[in-house]
Amino acid sequence: MNSDSNKSSSNGFEKSLTPEEYLNKINEVRTLLGPLTEKSSEFCSDAAITRYLAARNGHVKKATKMLKETLKWRAQYKPEEIRWEEIAREAETGKIYRANCTDKYGRTVLVMRPSCQNTKSYKGQIRILVYCMENAILNLPDNQEQMVWLIDFHGFNMSHISLKVSRETAHVLQEHYPERLGLAIVYNPPKIFESFYKMVKPFLEPKTSNKVKFVYSDDNLSNKLLEDLFDMEQLEVAFGGKNSDAGFNFEKYAERMREDDLKFYGNTTVSSTSAHLTNSDSEVSDSEMKYLEDKEDETIENGTLQSPLDTTKI
C-alpha cells in the first residue's frame, strides 16, 4: 500500500516549505480574505487554509479565491444546519452512510452503494452527500483531516448514474471539500464502470487518481490492501470483512445520526434552507427526468461527454 495513503490532510504540502514559508502563505491568504464573520473565521483554521493551498498547488491567490467561493456557498447552503430528519428518506436504502468502524489510522469511513439509489431528487441526493461529508468530518480524530470511501458496486448498472447529479457531486466535493479524501476503494466494479473510469482518469491529477484503488473480491493481491487498511474483524462482510453485524440497518443508523446531531449541534432543528424544500420542488418530475436522461444519452452519442471531474484535488 502506498505510504501516502495513511497521511493526514494536504498530503504533505506544508512539509515542502520551511515553517516560515508555510506560515507566510497562510497569513497571505488571511490578508486577502479580509474581515470575516465569526462563523467564517471559525471555518478558516490554519488546517483549512492549508487544504485550499494544497488544492491550488500553493498558489495563494487561487487558493483564496477558492476559499472565498466555499465561504459564500456555506453561507447560502448552510451545510451545518442540515439535520438527519431532513435527509432520512434519502438514507433509507443505505446508498451512503458512515461506517461504524474507522481504518487503522483512525480515518472516518463513508460507505457508498450506487445501486441503492432510491429517489429522483437531485436536491435531496446532494444534501445527503453534504450531510454525510459534514458528519464524517466532525467524527475525525484530531490528528486526521481525511476520510476513506468504500464504494460497493454490487448490483450496479449505468442506469444508476445521473450525469447531472454526478457533475454536481464532483463540483461540491472538489470545490468545497478539497483534500478531504485520503483513499477511495472501488470494490468489485463491473467492466462497464472500468471503461467509464478509464475515460475520466486523464482529467484527474496524478495525486488524485493515485487515491483511487480498485479491489476485487476474487483477487488476493488487491484484497491485501483492505487487510492492510482495516481490522478485518471490524469490517463488514460485504467488503470481505468478518463483522456480520456491521451492515446497514436504517433504524440503528437513524439513532446514531440523531445522537450525532444532538452531540455536535445541540438540537435537531431543520435549517431554514430545507424548510423551503417541499416534495414538489425537491423531486424531479418524471417528464423532467426523462428529458435529462434523453439529453445525457444525446450527449454521449454525439461524443461530447465532458468529464464531471477537473484537475482539482479532493
Protein Blocks (a to p, Z undefined) as FASTA:
>chain_A
ZZklmpcehklmmmmpcfklmmmmmmmmmmmnopadfklmmmmgfklmmmmmmmnnopak
lmmmmmmmmmmmmmmnommlpcfklmmmmmmnopaccdfbdcfkopacddddfklpcbfb
fklmmmmmmmmmmmmmmmpcfkbcbdcddddfehiafklpcfklmmmmmmmmmmmmghka
fbdcdehiafklmmmmmmmmmmpcfklmmmpccddfklmklmmmmmmmpcfklpcfklop
abfklpccfklmmmmmmmmmmmmnopacdcfklmmmcfklmpccfklmmmmmmmmmmmmm
nopaccfbdfbdZZ
